[in-house]
Amino acid sequence: MINQASRHYDAIIVGAGFSGIYLLHKLRDAGFNVLLVDAASQPGGIWYWNCYPGARVDSQVPLYEFSIDEVWKSWTWSERFPGWEELRAYFRHVCDTLDLWPMMRMGTRVKSAHFEKEAKRWRLHLDDDVIISTQFLLPALGFASKPYLPDFPGLEDFKGQWFHTARWPQEGIDLADRRVALIGTGASGVQVAQEAAKSAKKLTLYQRTPILALPMRQEKLSEINQEREKQGYSAIFEKRRQTSGGFECQSLEVSALEVYKKERDAHFEYLWQRGGLRFWYHNFADLLSNREANRHAYNFWRDKVRARIADPDLAERLAPADPPHPFGTKRPSLEQGYYEIFAQDNVALIDLRSTPILRVKPHAIETVDGEMECDLIVFATGFDAGRGGLSDMNITGANGLSLSQAWKDGLRAYLGMAVSGFPNMLFSYGPLSPSGFSNGPSSAEVQGDWICDFLVWMRNNEQDLFEADPAAEAGWTEIVAQAGEMTLFPEADSWYMSANIPDNKRQLINFPSLSIYAALCDDVAEKGYHGLAVENISTKETTTE
């Protein structure tokens, strides 16, 4: 029986990743009565769900952490690119240091959220049949919270085990002596493949599109060196807010076509040796907007990778002579010996474009060329990025329309945070914000600061209700679309374009620059939060700034 004794909060945050935890910290310190709810048993967001073998972040520390002084001053990392276990420990450290646990309700899923028009508040139905209510609803689910599973005939008859990488068993799985079928070559596919190749009896990787992976250049970190480097952390954290990707630097101001080949290749080599995503975010100015400039980068990448692959046929499948899509229009993955595993006797590569999967059988996967036995299927098939998790929250707005219905014909959201028809709701790290193009903590802090400042402004000005103006929402959605048209991103069938999910409208789902986004949001604030209609319930005064 449902407990009707609701408890009311000023704000309820859904999600305990970087965005949710940062918002909780900010709103608590601003004096709001706030609660955070998450389905996971531990904080960490994607780092709770992503616990598959080899799972680790592709942004280096200290960029991939909060800029909160008391947190980073009392924490040290063991690796440049931390794995999921260390990241979980970091989140526990954050919650301990900031004393956030009393305001967190973990292991609880939100079954639905409904805006009550008369009461002017959100009512949330939790999976333990408790109902809670709030003035402000703040989903912080991230852009990768709903895994995508392709519809393969026969999967229900498979006698072995199968898992999506984002729903990996928390107790883990021993891959030793298993016949592993791995479907997908994004970041999780690359990481699982590298680990499975070490011990699996057979690893068969099913590739639709070759991943244009970059060398990670992993490093062990010492506590002594980190203590010395922490003297510069404040400057690093300030700098990352001023870059397009939330990193320590951004693209050059010069075109790849304005320099001689020797100078161009020298910069490519510098980025390659530095490792990480630098080849993506610190490259020439026109890498993602000019086909000729992009081709120079691809050719450099291709030649580097092909030099590591002895078999010419395999080299063409993994690093084709002509690009499968413009370089960087699908997020590059980071690899540690990925291309070498295909020389092993226990590893096979199947090209799904020429050899598509027909069906899953009880003990095998059948393609047009025959069957490959397996006892474990790993789906590294990505996410319904941006919208998926928000749609699954069953959010219903003021007019009885669900968020999934509101987005049926395409995503729309003012500043990538507010949706017309859904009053007093702001989501963070979601669609039409810089989320997918930005280092996570950088974006979380930019949006978290803005949301907190806005709610404080609402409180100080005795305003009770806000809603995105439809015209402002349409204008922002068009700004993101126009930004995409100036780039090469529409030329790739990627999750950046929402092209990986059948029936989704094809559109760029992320704003391409964190620094420009932050400036635009600041401008909105300085002009009295124009684009948001606000109302004082007691006086019924409504203004559209």
C-alpha positions, 0 to 999 in steps of 0.5 A: 500500500502506498504511503500517502504521508508525503515529505516536502523538500525545497529541491530533490535531485535524482542521480548521484554522479558528478552533477547530482553530488555537486548540486547537493553540496551547493544547495545544502550550503545555500540553505535549501532543504534538499534530498538526493535520490539514486537507484544505485547503492553507492554514489558515483553515477556511471561509475557505479553501473560501469564496473565491467573489466577494464572500465576506466575514465578517459579524462585525466586527473586532476581534470576529472575531479571536483574543484572543491578545495577540501576534497582535492586537498585530502585526496590522491590518485594512483593512476592518471586515468583512474579505474571504476573502483578508485572512482567509487572510492573517490565519490565516497571520499567526497560524501564523507568530506562534505558530510552529504550522506544525511541528505542522500537516499541511495538504493531507491529508484524514482518510478514516476514524477508528476507536476501537480498543477494546483499544488504547484509542486512535484510529486515523486513516486519511489519504488518502495511505494513512498511518495515525496514532494518538492518545489524544484525537481532536478534530474541529474541522470547524465547523458549515458544512463539508459543502455541501448540493447539491439533487438537480436532475434533468439536472444531469449533462447540463449543458454549462456550469460549475456550482459550490457556493459552498463549493467554488469553484475556488481560481483563481477564475472571471471572471463577466464576460459570463456567463449566471449562474444563482444558486440560493439567497439566504443569505449566499453567495447575496447576496454572489455576486449583488452581484458578478455583477450588476456584470459578468454578461451575465445574472444570474438569481437563484432565490429560495425564501425572501426573505432578510431582509438587513441593511445591512453598513455596510462601512468602511475601517480605518486603521492609526493608528486601530486602534493607538489603539483597541487600548488597549481590545481586552483589555476587548472580548475579555473582554466578548464572552465574557460575551454571548449571541452572543460580540459586544460587547453583547447584547439589551436587558433591556426588551421591545419591548412595554414602550416607546412606538412612538417609543422602539421605532422610535428603537432600531430606527433606531439599530441600522439605522444602526450596521449589521452584525448588531446589529439581530439581537443588540442588539435588544429582549429578546423579539425572538426569543420573542414574535411581536408584538415580532418583528413590530414588528422585521419591519415596520421592516425591511420598510419600510426595504427596500421604500423602496429598491425602485420596482417594487411586485411586486418589493418584495412578492417581496423584502420581503413585507407579511407575514413569510415567517418570524419575523425573525431565526429564519433568520440574517440576511445582510449586504448592500451594495446587494443590493436595488438590483441587481434594478432592473438590466436584466441581473438577474432574480428567479424565485420558486421557490415559485410557479415551481419548477425542473423540471430542468437542461438542457444550456444552461438551467434549466427551470421550470414557466414555461419555460427560462432560458439559462445557462452557469454555475450557482452553488449557494448552497444552504447546508450540512448544518450541524453534523453533515455534516462529522463524518459525512463523517469516517467516525468509528467508535466503541467499539462499531463504530457510526459517528457518522452511525448514532449520529445517525440519529434525531437529534443528541445530544452532552453539552455539544455536545462529547462523544458516548456510545460515542465515547471520548476524542473532543471536537468543537468548534464543532459541533452542540448548542453555541452555534456557529451563534448565536455569533461564531466566535472567541468560541466557539472560545476558550470551548470551546478553553480548556475542552477544554485544561483538561479534558485537562490535568486528565485528565493530572494525575489520571492518567486515560486514558479518558473518555466521555460518560455517556448520561444526561448526554448525553440531559439536555443534548440535552433542554436544547437542545430546551427552549431552542428551544421557548421561542423562535420558531426552530421556526417557520422551516424553517432550518438552525438547525432542521436543516430544510434537509436532507431526512430530517434530524430537525427539532431546534434544533442550537445552544445559544442563548447563549454566556455561559450555555453557558460558565457551564454548562461551568465548572460541569461543570469545578468539579464534577469534570467530572460527566457524563463517565465517566473511567477509569485503564486501568492500574488499571481504576478508573472513575468517573462524576463 
